[in-house]
Amino acid sequence: MTQRSEPQNPGRRAAGTPVVRFLKLKLLALLLLCGLPGYGVVTYWTSGGSWLPAAIYGLMSVIAFALYGYDKKQARHDGQRTPEKLLHATELLGGWPGALLAQQVFRHKTRKFSYQLVFWLIVLLHELFWMDRLLFGGSLISRHLF
């Protein structure tokens, strides 16, 4: 009878373990989730609207990705953490695609239920916003915001 030994450092991934599990499936989910906002941004821009929403989504996604990476590094070294409110603010301001990618790349904030609940509500808000803009001309949500 053999006993399984515990990993020496359970916080590290084993050699040969992929950085992101189920990578193809997760990339497909990311593309599908970005489809509606992406189409909405392009439609808005090409119909005479501003290019600003596209720039904001891109910039905030880069910022969110960097904040997640920094927070993960700080968590490993018992350093000062990035407040969850700041992470959620960047997601709300358009950085949720970068945040979703960072969650998988850094394996960070993926198990904390309360965090994930707020994160997915933010994603849902973005999806509903663009659904409203594209299907209803912004009459349900957008007119109350601008």
C-alpha positions in Angstrom: 0.0 0.0 0.0 1.5 3.3 -1.0 0.7 6.6 0.5 0.4 9.8 -1.5 2.7 12.5 -0.3 1.4 16.0 0.0 2.9 18.5 -2.4 5.8 20.4 -1.0 4.3 23.8 -2.0 0.6 23.5 -2.6 0.4 27.1 -3.9 2.5 26.2 -7.0 1.3 24.3 -10.0 2.9 21.1 -10.9 5.3 20.9 -13.9 3.3 20.2 -17.0 0.1 21.6 -15.6 -1.3 24.1 -18.1 -1.3 27.7 -17.0 -5.0 27.9 -17.8 -7.2 24.8 -17.6 -9.7 24.3 -20.4 -8.1 27.1 -22.3 -10.0 26.7 -25.5 -13.4 26.6 -23.7 -12.6 29.6 -21.7 -11.4 31.6 -24.7 -14.6 30.7 -26.5 -16.6 31.9 -23.5 -14.6 35.1 -23.4 -15.2 35.7 -27.1 -18.9 35.0 -26.8 -19.2 37.4 -23.8 -17.3 40.1 -25.6 -19.4 39.6 -28.8 -22.3 41.8 -27.8 -20.3 44.6 -26.3 -17.8 44.4 -29.1 -20.6 44.6 -31.8 -22.2 47.4 -29.9 -19.1 49.4 -29.7 -18.3 48.9 -33.4 -21.9 49.7 -34.4 -21.9 52.8 -32.3 -18.6 54.0 -33.7 -19.4 53.3 -37.4 -22.8 55.0 -37.1 -21.2 58.3 -36.3 -20.7 57.8 -32.6 -17.5 58.2 -30.7 -14.5 55.8 -30.7 -14.2 56.5 -27.0 -16.1 53.3 -25.8 -13.7 51.1 -27.7 -10.7 52.9 -26.2 -12.2 52.7 -22.7 -12.9 49.0 -22.9 -9.3 48.4 -24.1 -7.6 50.7 -21.6 -9.7 49.5 -18.6 -9.1 45.9 -19.6 -5.3 46.4 -19.6 -5.5 48.2 -16.3 -7.7 45.5 -14.8 -5.3 42.8 -16.0 -2.4 44.6 -14.5 -4.2 45.1 -11.2 -5.1 41.5 -10.9 -1.5 40.5 -11.6 -0.2 42.9 -9.0 -2.7 41.8 -6.4 -1.8 38.1 -7.0 1.9 39.0 -6.5 1.1 40.9 -3.3 -1.1 38.0 -2.1 1.8 35.5 -2.6 4.2 37.8 -0.7 1.9 38.9 2.1 2.1 42.5 0.7 -0.5 45.2 0.6 -3.4 44.1 -1.5 -5.4 45.9 -4.1 -8.9 46.7 -2.6 -11.6 44.6 -4.1 -13.6 47.9 -4.6 -10.9 49.1 -7.0 -10.9 45.8 -8.9 -14.7 46.0 -9.3 -14.5 49.7 -10.3 -12.2 48.9 -13.1 -14.5 46.0 -14.2 -17.5 48.3 -14.1 -15.8 51.0 -16.1 -15.2 48.5 -18.9 -12.3 46.4 -17.8 -14.3 43.2 -17.2 -12.8 41.4 -20.3 -9.3 42.0 -19.0 -10.4 41.0 -15.5 -11.9 37.8 -16.7 -8.7 36.9 -18.6 -6.6 37.8 -15.6 -8.6 35.6 -13.3 -7.8 32.6 -15.5 -4.2 33.5 -16.2 -3.3 34.3 -12.6 -5.8 31.9 -11.1 -6.9 34.7 -8.9 -10.2 35.6 -7.3 -11.8 32.6 -9.0 -13.1 30.8 -5.8 -14.3 33.6 -3.6 -18.1 33.4 -4.1 -18.9 37.0 -3.0 -16.3 38.4 -5.3 -17.5 36.3 -8.3 -21.1 37.3 -7.6 -20.3 41.0 -8.0 -18.0 40.3 -10.9 -20.7 38.4 -12.9 -23.3 41.0 -12.0 -21.0 43.6 -13.6 -20.6 41.5 -16.7 -24.4 41.1 -16.9 -24.9 44.9 -16.6 -22.6 45.4 -19.6 -24.4 42.7 -21.6 -27.8 44.3 -20.7 -26.6 47.8 -21.6 -25.5 46.8 -25.1 -28.6 44.6 -25.6 -30.7 47.6 -24.8 -28.7 49.9 -27.1 -28.8 47.4 -30.0 -32.3 46.0 -29.7 -34.3 48.8 -28.1 -32.3 51.9 -29.2 -31.3 52.5 -25.6 -34.9 53.1 -24.4 -34.7 50.9 -21.4 -31.4 51.5 -19.7 -29.3 54.0 -21.7 -31.7 56.9 -21.5 -31.6 56.8 -17.7 -27.8 57.0 -17.7 -27.1 59.8 -20.2 
